[in-house]
């Protein structure tokens, strides 16, 4: 089950290098940033299974985000739990205490520490593009802070986070800031050649509940097509993913695992990252591999 979103994401990356830079279904419209928030009412919010309460302003905090289940994860280092003032947001404000994150960012749980450190260093140097916030945060982090954050997330288990449904039609959606959400008025539309990933519970996701995951809708036949590409490289069209990432996509050395990553997060990473760092310290270009 963990490999489903990766195989779907790979199957539906666009067929040209230029298009692969930005598959439209995986990204918000250009220029979109954070979502506007209604005025604070002081109402205390709760999520199922937690005894803690927070106001919406506390939930939305960049440097003191909620920790709904503090006994269910290792102690969070300061850089992870609170960031570094206005220079660096708390890592868990986006990636959550579980490291599973949301479709608009990356799943970090279980990734090799060395790999995470290298990605932060690549953001800081400009070698890795995209994610404007990460470019800013990484440049304000010390090498020790990068290593501390990477070690925390590397130690977390990967959990089932995204449910996959093959369908011809999908719920109508809109972007609330950078997050795709189901349209409150409801309705459906043809899926076309897209992957549509939305929260199982929009309310719980807005509360940064680390136990509320996502559902990814994909066109019929996506899983079979993706699995064929993963295992064979599409009969020689490209390099089989399993050669670097392992037969079960659980990673090899500092090559990260791909199983369990969200569909949109996987597509963003594969289409925007120019290199993939491997354990020898060398790198291979990914964009040509995705030009199917």
Order of alpha helices (4+ residues) and beta strands (2+ residues): alpha-alpha-alpha-alpha-alpha-alpha-alpha-alpha-beta-beta-beta-beta-beta-beta-alpha-beta-alpha-alpha-alpha-beta-beta
